[in-house]
Amino acid sequence: MRTQDLRHGFPHPGGDVDVLRGVDFSVDAGELVTVSGRSGSGKSALLALLGGFDKPNSGRIFLAGQPLGDTPPWHMCAVLPQTLGLATELAAAENVALPLRLHRNGNAVDIDARVTELLEALGVGVLSDRYPSEMSYGQQQRVALARAVSARPKVLIVDEPTAHLDAGSKPAVLRLLRTCADEGSAVIVATHDDEMHSVADRQLRLADGVLVPVNRG
Ligand SMILES: Nc1ncnc2c1ncn2[C@@H]1O[C@H](COP(=O)(O)OP(=O)(O)OP(=O)(O)O)[C@@H](O)[C@H]1O
């Protein structure tokens, strides 16, 4: 995935606010890139553009070499926003299986095995029959991550995946995101969590509307 001179902002009564002022960015298959930046710097706004939830004011986004069109690229791209977006009428395991069923990715036995593997890896295997309303936010966050990765998307876009996790739950999330990249996904993670950078190939910082590389010494 690649962006070219991406510019975006929001209208406000006191005048429009420019949030992204020329973002040039790329992430390759097999690579995990973190995006940090102070609160309000535009990380979520950038992720919304990359995931096709919003349109930039100007600039272009390319996915697998093709410009992003009017149809969101959800057959190739999985997005985990801070709002999670779990289907409330489906239990945890059914949520995780959903992308696999939509993409006809494997038979029922394969799907069950993939769902179990992911939920157990994230420490929420015992919650597979629970509905989102019966889980804590941190538990829902892990189920939503399992759902995002289940169909092995070409591009995985994740907003603050460790924001509500305790120290014991975090390593599994870091490991899973690293594994996704190692298995060929291009992974983009917005984060305030310094530990997240430890599994990244590259670290970028969003400041004054542009992305700059962070030198990790
Ligand atoms: N729908 C919107 N309408 C108007 N302003 C918005 C909208 N969404 C975001 N903003 C503004 O755009 C800027 C960037 O917001 P964004 O949510 O992308 O920041 P962030 O870096 O993800 O912050 P955080 O780390 O707190 O999640 C902020 O100043 C925010 O107030």
Ligand as a Chemical Component Dictionary entry (heavy atoms), coordinates in Angstrom:
data_LIG
# 
_chem_comp.id                   LIG 
_chem_comp.type                 NON-POLYMER 
_chem_comp.pdbx_formal_charge   0 
_chem_comp.three_letter_code    LIG 
# 
loop_
_chem_comp_atom.comp_id 
_chem_comp_atom.atom_id 
_chem_comp_atom.alt_atom_id 
_chem_comp_atom.type_symbol 
_chem_comp_atom.charge 
_chem_comp_atom.model_Cartn_x 
_chem_comp_atom.model_Cartn_y 
_chem_comp_atom.model_Cartn_z 
_chem_comp_atom.pdbx_ordinal 
LIG N1  N1  N 0 -15.185 13.908 12.036 1  
LIG C1  C1  C 0 -14.405 14.910 12.450 2  
LIG N2  N2  N 0 -14.839 16.185 12.370 3  
LIG C2  C2  C 0 -14.058 17.201 12.757 4  
LIG N3  N3  N 0 -12.816 17.064 13.261 5  
LIG C3  C3  C 0 -12.336 15.816 13.362 6  
LIG C4  C4  C 0 -13.095 14.680 12.971 7  
LIG N4  N4  N 0 -12.360 13.563 13.201 8  
LIG C5  C5  C 0 -11.195 13.999 13.711 9  
LIG N5  N5  N 0 -11.173 15.341 13.822 10 
LIG C6  C6  C 0 -10.047 16.168 14.274 11 
LIG O1  O1  O 0 -8.921  15.792 13.493 12 
LIG C7  C7  C 0 -7.733  15.730 14.277 13 
LIG C8  C8  C 0 -7.101  14.352 14.186 14 
LIG O2  O2  O 0 -7.924  13.392 14.873 15 
LIG P1  P1  P 0 -7.532  11.861 14.971 16 
LIG O3  O3  O 0 -8.674  11.165 15.629 17 
LIG O4  O4  O 0 -7.099  11.379 13.650 18 
LIG O5  O5  O 0 -6.271  11.933 15.962 19 
LIG P2  P2  P 0 -5.408  10.744 16.586 20 
LIG O6  O6  O 0 -3.987  11.055 16.277 21 
LIG O7  O7  O 0 -5.939  9.430  16.118 22 
LIG O8  O8  O 0 -5.693  10.943 18.140 23 
LIG P3  P3  P 0 -5.712  9.875  19.360 24 
LIG O9  O9  O 0 -4.274  9.457  19.555 25 
LIG O10 O10 O 0 -6.233  10.701 20.501 26 
LIG O11 O11 O 0 -6.626  8.734  18.976 27 
LIG C9  C9  C 0 -8.133  16.131 15.694 28 
LIG O12 O12 O 0 -7.849  17.499 15.869 29 
LIG C10 C10 C 0 -9.639  15.874 15.717 30 
LIG O13 O13 O 0 -10.257 16.758 16.607 31 
# 
loop_
_chem_comp_bond.comp_id 
_chem_comp_bond.atom_id_1 
_chem_comp_bond.atom_id_2 
_chem_comp_bond.value_order 
_chem_comp_bond.pdbx_ordinal 
LIG N1  C1  SING 1  
LIG C1  N2  SING 2  
LIG C1  C4  DOUB 3  
LIG N2  C2  DOUB 4  
LIG C2  N3  SING 5  
LIG N3  C3  DOUB 6  
LIG C3  C4  SING 7  
LIG C3  N5  SING 8  
LIG C4  N4  SING 9  
LIG N4  C5  DOUB 10 
LIG C5  N5  SING 11 
LIG N5  C6  SING 12 
LIG C6  O1  SING 13 
LIG C6  C10 SING 14 
LIG O1  C7  SING 15 
LIG C7  C8  SING 16 
LIG C7  C9  SING 17 
LIG C8  O2  SING 18 
LIG O2  P1  SING 19 
LIG P1  O3  DOUB 20 
LIG P1  O4  SING 21 
LIG P1  O5  SING 22 
LIG O5  P2  SING 23 
LIG P2  O6  DOUB 24 
LIG P2  O7  SING 25 
LIG P2  O8  SING 26 
LIG O8  P3  SING 27 
LIG P3  O9  DOUB 28 
LIG P3  O10 SING 29 
LIG P3  O11 SING 30 
LIG C9  O12 SING 31 
LIG C9  C10 SING 32 
LIG C10 O13 SING 33 
# 
